[in-house]
Amino acid sequence: MISYLYLAVAIIFEVIATTLMKQAEATHKPAILLLCVFGYLISFALLYLTLGTIPTGIAYAIWSGLGIVLIAALAFFVHGQSLDIPGLIGLGLIIAGVVVVSLSKTAAH
């Protein structure tokens, strides 16, 4: 169960780092870029810790799928970016895929 907590925190750090990357590009501030790199390092370290108990494919599917959805949501709220109907359907399919993968028999091992 602790592995899923690590995975959740890894996703949060990855989403923050990706959001900071946009800010670093826009402002050209090295401090923001360093925070971005730090966020990715923490994210990958926590992802690594999950792989002892969660299969790689399952962990990565959850990490990347939820990261995509959360980054799209932050892009909407923070940067004013929006998605059209096909984009929203795609995000819904990603969420559905993460749920199905998480519930698979392989995820229980």
N, C-alpha and C positions, 0 to 999 in steps of 0.2 A: 504494500500500500504506500510506503514511503516513496517508492519509485514514481508513482503517479503524482505525488506532491513535487518531487524533483522535476518531473516533466512539465507540470503546470508552471513552476517558477522559471524553467528554461524558456517556455513559450513567452512568458511575460518579458523576460530580458531580451529575447529576440525581437519582439514587437517594439519595445522601447528603443533598442539599438537601430532598427530599421527606420523608425520615425526620426531618430536623431540624425541618421544619415541624410535625410532630406533637409533637415535644418543646417547641418554642416555644409552641405552643397550650396545652400542659399546664402549663408552668411560668411563662408570661408574662414570660420573660427576654428583653430586647431584644438582648442579645449573641447569643443563639441565632438569633433572627430575622435579624440581620445576616449571620451565617454562612450561613443558608439563602439569603438574597438573593445573597450572593457565589457560592454554589454554583451557583445558577441562571444567573448572569451568565457564569461560566466554562463551564458546560454549553452555553449558547446560542452563545457565542463559538466553542467547538470544533465545534459542529454547523455553524455558518456556514463554518468552514474546510473541512469535508468536502464542501460543495456544489460546489466547483470541479471535483471528479472523480467524485463519486457523485451520481447523479440524486436530486433532492429527494424524490420518492416513496419511493425505496429507502432513503435515509438516514433519513427520518422513520419509515418502517415499522420499521426495525431499532431505532432510538432509542426509539420509544414502546413497541414490543412487548417488547423485553428489559427496558426500564424497569419495565413493569407486572409482569412475572414476578419480577424482582429485588426490587421493593418488596413484593410479596406474600410473598416468602420472608423478607425482613427483618421484616415485620409479624408473621410467625409466630414467628421467633426472638427478636426484641427486645421486641415488645409482647404476645406470647402470643395473637395473633389466629389463627384457623384458618379453613380453607375446607372446605366439604362436597364431596361427590363431583362434583356439577355444576360447582362452582368449580374444582376440580382439572382436570376435563376441559377447561374453558374455557381454563385456563392452558396445558394441553397443546396445544390448538388454536392458541393464540397462538404458541407455540414453533414448531409445524409451519408456520404461516404465515410467520414470519420466515425459516425455512429455505428455504421455497419461493420467497419474494420474493428472497432473497439469491442463489439459484441461477438466477434468471431470466436470459434473454438481455440484458435491459435493464441488469441489474447489471454486466454486463461492459463496458458503454460508458462 
